[in-house]
Amino acid sequence: MPWEDDFDADERGERRPERAPVTGWRVARLTAAYTGIVVGAVGLVIGTVVAVNVIGTATNPGGFAAPAAAGSNVALPPTVIQPESDDQRIEADADAEGEPEGDGDATVLEEPIDVSGFESSLMEVIDGEWIARVSGETGIPERALSAYASAHVLSAADDPECGLDWATIAAIGEIESGHASHGSTTLDENGDAQPPIIGRALDGDGVAKITDTDGGLLDGDATWDRAVGPMQFIPSTWEKWGSDANGDGVADPNQIDDAALATAGYLCASGAMTTADGWRAAVFSYNHDNDYVDKVAKVARGFAESAG
């Protein structure tokens, strides 16, 4: 059957009008028309891409390849000098003068927050008024906030080029465990998570597959590793980065001071966090998920804005 015969009737069976003869001029006109349509479509696509990129650059100066969010960049928490106890002062006076001299002119600060850890920690503490104010404005429990702030101060002293701040550490603590409030867990006055926070078995079922690395010492599981503590450290990671921030001679991932300082060390190992790229790279190293990085950024900026 000729091609013309196959298409000479419409869907109702009625005969279609005769086609005009195809001439060179008609072919030229059709070609020009189709060319115009193609050119117009391409131009529209290009224009749309340019417009979207312009809008995107306006909200994200680095363009679409740049990070959508970065850290909080808050100031170093204020510290004060922790006063000696009466017994310490009497002993010091007796050593210096041969006999006690009473209280002298020493001024005792009201309820400072101890920044336990390192040799100088018995002298330097986070300002208690700052802790109370920022805790009230951010909703971060005071005991957890003191650990985050201490980690900021100690990190700044140990690695001033890093640029890590307490708000970033606090954001990770919020996301990982609700500041050690996951399930029925609470922080006691010593900063210990009671009961300990133990994550699910990393058995490869929807999670990473990590066989036991600590004989169940930290996570109670001799088959699979599990994330442990307020900052959810894997035992093998804790073995490398664990810290004894409260000076009790034990690096414990369930102790908030130890866990916060270990988090600081881990993040700063990625390099300076003073740029958006550097900050995101550090947080990404903590959890290889860009959505997680964005969430930490959002929470950290919220804490920074609330703290003022």
Beta strands, then each sheet from edge to edge (+ up, - down):
strand 1: 79-81
strand 2: 113-114
strand 3: 124-126
strand 4: 186-187
strand 5: 193-194
sheet 1: 1+ 3- 2+
sheet 2: 4+ 5-
end
